[in-house]
Amino acid sequence: MMKLKDFLVSEGTEENLAELILLLSGQAGSIKKGFLTPLKNSPADEKTRNMYGEEQMPLDKYADGVFIHRLRESRLVRYIATEEQDQIIEIENPKNDFGVVIDPLDGSSLIDVNLAIGTIIGIYPGHVLEKGSKLVAALYMLYGPITTLTVTTGKGVHEFAMDESGEFILRHRDLKLPEGKIYSPGALRKDYLPAHERWVRHLEEAGYKLRFSGCFVADVHQILHKGGVFTYPGLKGKEKGKLRLLYEANPMGKIVHEAGGAISNGRGDILEILPAAIDQTTPIYVGGREEIGLIEKFITEG
């Protein structure tokens, strides 16, 4: 059994990057402990709203605090941007120039019904307002029946599972996106734009099965293993989409891209978009190259 630390060494991961990945992955246990606290509904006045107008559960803020505290304490990065913060945090006297983007708890509204949720992280060599193609590493943790870590440093995509001692042990080496017929469509059908609606109809006629949990991490994880495509498109009146470019699209897109798939806003590669702001949103299509090519064709044709 190969531990994450040993794997990173064996792959020749740059020492400072490996140290940062180990620090971030090491917070999974603390995040999981936080799940044990909301066993009953929290009072309404404990809930707040983030910069996107979305309700923040106490656990969102708890998870955010766990990562920020450890990163501040370690000084392993210069920049921190998280979905729960309205501005970039800059660390004084950092040991490295890394910039980290974090969605601390993706799918947190599913906790009270005991469905899988996750954490998404991207690591840049410097500032975070860069194209996703500049990421030097991306990873996500999925808290389901098994707690898993999926990571890329640009040398393939590898999955680890947490053992009883809290160590991440190699489970799958060099994952490749298989061919498959799963589609995970976010949003309401009545709000679909015409090209997207034609694309969904095409998938359904080709026998694709709908699988959508409401957790971006869980849905993309399934597609990474079984093939297919996830989408949260631009919609009528919300053409710029809902999911965040920095915290969700770029890290997950980097992982899927390294596994042989693709990510698009329907018109081109999301990883080549230069972010204008930390709260930028984007339509997302992520998964198999065939399905991505098809939606780009439909949108181009109008």
C-alpha positions, 0 to 999 in steps of 0.5 A: 500500500502506497501512502500519498506522501510516498507517492508524491516522492516517487513521482518526483513532485517538487518538494514545496508543492508536495508539502502543500498538497499534504497539508491540504489533504491533511485537513480532510479529517478535520472537515469530516469531524465537522459533519458530526456537529449539525446532527440537528437543524441549526437555528436560522439566525446562524445562517448567513449569505456569501458574496453570491447571495447564497445561503451559508451553512455553519459548516461551510464557514467551519470548513473555510476556517479550517483551510484558511487557518492552516494555510496562514499558520504554515505560510506555505502560500502567498495567496488564498481565494475561497468561495466563502471570502469576498476578497483574496487573502495575502499571507505576510512573509510566505515561504512560497509564492503559490496561490490556492483557490478553494471551494471548501464544501461543495454540495453542503446543502446535501449534508442533512440528507446524508449524501456525498459532498466534497472539497475542490482545490486548485494550486497556482505557481503565483497569483490566482487570477490566471488561466486554469491551464496555469494550475500546477496541481488540482485536487478534490476530496469526496466525503462519501461512504469512502473518503477519497482524494483525487489529484493531478500535478500534471502527470496523470490523475490518481485517486487515494482512499482514506484508511482507518488511521486517516492516511490517504492510500493509493487506490487508482493510478493514472485514471483515464476517462472511459467511454460511457453514457451518463449525463448530469444536467444541472438547472431547470429544463424550462430555462434551457437555451435552444442549443443546449436543449437540442444537445440534451435531447441528442444525448437522451435519444442516444441512450444517456442515463441521467445521474445528478446528485446536486454535488459537483464533485460527486457528479464529476467523480462518477463521470471520471470513473464511468464516462459521460458528461456533467453540465451546468449551462448558461440559462435564459436570463443567466447566460453566464452560468452559475458555477464559479470559474476559479473555485469549481470549473478550473480545478475540476476541469484540470483534473478531467483534462489530465484524465483525457477529457475536456471542459468547455463553456460551450464555445471553447476551453474553459482552462484558457479563460483569463479570469476578470474577477474572483467571483466570475461564473461560467457555463460548464460542460465537463467530461468526454471530448465527444460530448464537449465537441457536440455542444460546441458544434450546436452552439456555433450553429446557433 
